[in-house]
Amino acid sequence: MGKRNNDNQPIESIIREFVISNNLESGLDKVNAREAWANLMGNGVNNYTTAIELKNDVLYVQLSSSVLREELSYGNEKIVKMLNESLGKDVVKKLVLR
């Protein structure tokens, strides 16, 4: 058996290569974006969050409270910035509250 060339690679970079080569990144981004929203917003907002969907680079968040939707819309850009910081890369370009 030949010596494998990735013996010295840290597991993280092996997983990253696997994810990228198998086009799993967008799926992971979707899961991570949901988690980032939940962590950033806390229970108060999460109780009114009925759906979260990442399509391309737009995060669609459905809220059951029109008052909360209105309030969050004022901080839209700040929320996008905080989400991307939490994700460690620019995943979300736009936030749409519905």
C-alpha positions as CSV (number, residue, x, y, z in Angstrom):
1,M,0.0,0.0,0.0
2,G,1.3,3.5,-0.9
3,K,1.7,6.1,1.7
4,R,-1.3,8.5,1.7
5,N,-0.4,12.1,1.2
6,N,-2.8,13.5,3.8
7,D,-1.3,11.8,6.9
8,N,-0.2,15.1,8.3
9,Q,-3.3,17.1,7.6
10,P,-5.4,18.1,10.6
11,I,-8.8,16.5,10.6
12,E,-10.5,20.0,10.2
13,S,-8.9,20.5,6.8
14,I,-9.8,17.0,5.7
15,I,-13.4,17.6,6.6
16,R,-13.4,21.0,4.9
17,E,-12.0,19.5,1.7
18,F,-14.7,16.8,1.8
19,V,-17.4,19.3,2.3
20,I,-16.2,21.5,-0.5
21,S,-15.6,18.7,-2.9
22,N,-19.1,17.2,-2.3
23,N,-20.9,20.6,-2.5
24,L,-22.2,20.2,1.1
25,E,-21.2,23.8,2.0
26,S,-24.5,25.4,1.1
27,G,-26.3,22.9,3.2
28,L,-24.1,23.5,6.2
29,D,-24.5,27.3,5.7
30,K,-28.3,26.8,5.9
31,V,-28.0,24.9,9.2
32,N,-25.4,27.3,10.6
33,A,-27.5,30.4,9.6
34,R,-30.5,28.9,11.5
35,E,-28.3,28.3,14.5
36,A,-26.7,31.7,14.3
37,W,-30.2,33.4,14.2
38,A,-31.3,31.3,17.2
39,N,-28.2,32.1,19.2
40,L,-28.1,35.8,18.4
41,M,-31.8,36.5,18.9
42,G,-32.5,34.5,22.0
43,N,-35.7,33.0,23.3
44,G,-37.7,36.2,23.0
45,V,-37.4,36.4,19.2
46,N,-37.2,32.7,18.7
47,N,-40.7,32.2,20.2
48,Y,-42.0,34.3,17.3
49,T,-39.8,32.8,14.6
50,T,-41.9,30.3,12.6
51,A,-39.5,29.6,9.7
52,I,-35.9,30.4,8.6
53,E,-34.6,29.7,5.1
54,L,-31.4,30.6,3.5
55,K,-31.7,30.9,-0.3
56,N,-28.5,31.8,-2.1
57,D,-27.3,34.7,0.1
58,V,-30.7,35.9,1.4
59,L,-32.0,34.8,4.8
60,Y,-35.8,34.7,4.9
61,V,-37.1,34.8,8.5
62,Q,-40.8,34.3,9.1
63,L,-42.1,35.9,12.3
64,S,-45.6,35.5,13.8
65,S,-45.5,39.0,15.3
66,S,-45.9,42.1,13.0
67,V,-44.7,44.4,15.8
68,L,-41.5,42.4,16.2
69,R,-41.0,42.2,12.5
70,E,-41.3,46.0,12.3
71,E,-38.8,46.5,15.2
72,L,-36.2,44.1,13.8
73,S,-36.4,45.7,10.4
74,Y,-34.8,48.8,11.9
75,G,-31.7,46.8,12.8
76,N,-31.7,44.8,9.6
77,E,-28.1,45.7,8.5
78,K,-26.7,45.3,12.0
79,I,-28.4,41.8,12.2
80,V,-26.8,40.7,8.9
81,K,-23.4,41.9,10.1
82,M,-23.8,40.0,13.4
83,L,-24.9,36.9,11.7
84,N,-21.9,36.9,9.3
85,E,-19.6,37.6,12.2
86,S,-21.1,34.6,14.1
87,L,-20.7,32.4,11.0
88,G,-17.1,33.6,10.4
89,K,-17.8,34.4,6.7
90,D,-20.2,36.4,4.6
91,V,-23.0,33.9,4.1
92,V,-25.9,36.4,4.4
93,K,-26.1,39.4,2.1
94,K,-29.7,40.3,2.8
95,L,-32.2,39.6,5.5
96,V,-35.9,39.5,4.6
97,L,-38.4,39.5,7.5
98,R,-41.8,38.2,6.6
